[in-house]
Amino acid sequence: MLERRKHTRRQIFKFGMLEYRCLAKLGVVKNISPAGAMVAVENSVGIPDDLNLNVEANLHTGPCHVVWKNAKEIGVRFV
């Protein structure tokens, strides 16, 4: 498989809060880089393409865009 990422992601296991509209959903950030992250969620249905991600320990706080999703995970790009 061809690796297209510009930045190497590092494996972590930190809680992250996905905030969108007037809602918030808890997830687990499994890996992160300066450009984006992968977040495990209970269910990705209804998560919009644009949201805020706040990761514990201030690893990232701010807007991001969903670039892929499956039933239990989403990949986001920081904007």
C-alpha positions as CSV (number, residue, x, y, z in Angstrom):
1,M,0.0,0.0,0.0
2,L,1.3,3.4,-0.9
3,E,1.8,5.8,2.0
4,R,0.5,9.3,1.1
5,R,0.9,11.0,4.4
6,K,3.4,13.9,4.5
7,H,3.9,13.6,8.3
8,T,4.6,10.5,10.3
9,R,1.8,9.7,12.7
10,R,2.7,8.7,16.3
11,Q,0.6,6.1,18.1
12,I,-1.2,7.5,21.2
13,F,-4.2,6.6,23.3
14,K,-5.8,9.8,24.4
15,F,-9.4,10.9,24.9
16,G,-10.7,13.4,22.4
17,M,-13.9,15.4,22.3
18,L,-15.5,15.8,18.9
19,E,-17.7,18.9,19.0
20,Y,-20.1,19.9,16.3
21,R,-23.3,21.9,16.1
22,C,-24.5,21.8,19.8
23,L,-23.3,18.3,20.3
24,A,-20.2,16.6,21.6
25,K,-19.0,13.0,21.2
26,L,-16.2,11.3,23.1
27,G,-13.6,9.4,21.1
28,V,-10.2,7.9,21.5
29,V,-7.3,9.4,19.4
30,K,-5.3,6.4,18.3
31,N,-2.6,8.3,16.2
32,I,-1.8,11.9,15.5
33,S,0.6,14.1,13.5
34,P,0.9,17.8,12.8
35,A,-1.5,17.4,9.9
36,G,-4.3,15.1,11.3
37,A,-5.4,12.2,13.4
38,M,-7.4,9.0,13.6
39,V,-10.2,8.8,16.2
40,A,-12.0,5.7,17.3
41,V,-15.7,6.4,18.1
42,E,-18.6,4.2,19.2
43,N,-20.5,5.1,16.0
44,S,-19.5,7.4,13.2
45,V,-23.1,7.9,11.9
46,G,-24.1,11.5,12.0
47,I,-20.6,13.0,12.5
48,P,-20.4,15.9,10.0
49,D,-17.4,16.7,7.8
50,D,-16.4,19.8,9.7
51,L,-16.0,19.8,13.5
52,N,-13.7,20.7,16.4
53,L,-11.4,18.1,18.0
54,N,-10.1,18.7,21.5
55,V,-7.5,16.2,22.6
56,E,-6.6,15.7,26.2
57,A,-3.2,17.0,27.3
58,N,-3.6,19.8,24.7
59,L,-2.2,17.7,21.9
60,H,-4.6,19.5,19.6
61,T,-7.5,21.8,20.0
62,G,-9.3,23.3,17.1
63,P,-11.1,22.8,13.8
64,C,-10.7,19.8,11.5
65,H,-12.2,18.2,8.4
66,V,-13.1,14.5,8.1
67,V,-11.3,12.9,5.2
68,W,-12.5,9.4,5.7
69,K,-14.7,7.4,8.0
70,N,-15.9,3.9,8.6
71,A,-18.3,2.5,11.2
72,K,-16.0,2.9,14.2
73,E,-13.2,5.3,13.1
74,I,-12.7,8.6,11.4
75,G,-9.6,10.2,9.9
76,V,-9.4,14.0,10.2
77,R,-7.2,16.7,8.7
78,F,-6.4,19.7,10.9
79,V,-7.4,23.1,9.4
